[in-house]
């Protein structure tokens, strides 16, 4: 609808992975699905189509700058009838802690901005942080584990053996029928 008021939201966070790794995962159907926890289909070419969250989100790739920026059209099934696509701009910047990802989502139908802002945090940034932490994609992952990190494993092993000895009931206790 021409003249419909639009909103823009911006969210950012730092992920424990390189810009290359995040860029590749965003544009790969299998990895996008794994990192968000919902089915995604992505054609990683310029002009290629994408869908995420089992078809709730659809759009096309408008600009692709490897390891730096992904620009896509974006719409959800919640957009009002007759509204145009929104505009998604994903920026990746390497930091000492990994990669700062900034998602600027513009041209959102009025009244839906807060919903998508929270959605980016809950359904992308948090799951992506967990996904990249588990996958060992940290830029600083080459560090050797500290001695403190090794101690809990030894304690856990000792605790596993100790309960087995406690399973016998004291001989002084009588059974009640």
Buried (B, 14 or more C-beta within 10 A) or exposed (E): EEEEEBBBBEBBBBBBBBBBBBBBBBBBBEBBBBBBEBBBBBBBEEEBBBBBBEEBBBBBBBEBEEBBBBBBBBBBEEBEEEBBBBBBBBBBBBEEEBBBBBBBBBBBBEEBBEEBBEBBBEBBBEBBBBBBBEBEBBBEEEEEEEEEEEEEEEEEEEEEEEEEEEEEEEEEEEEEE
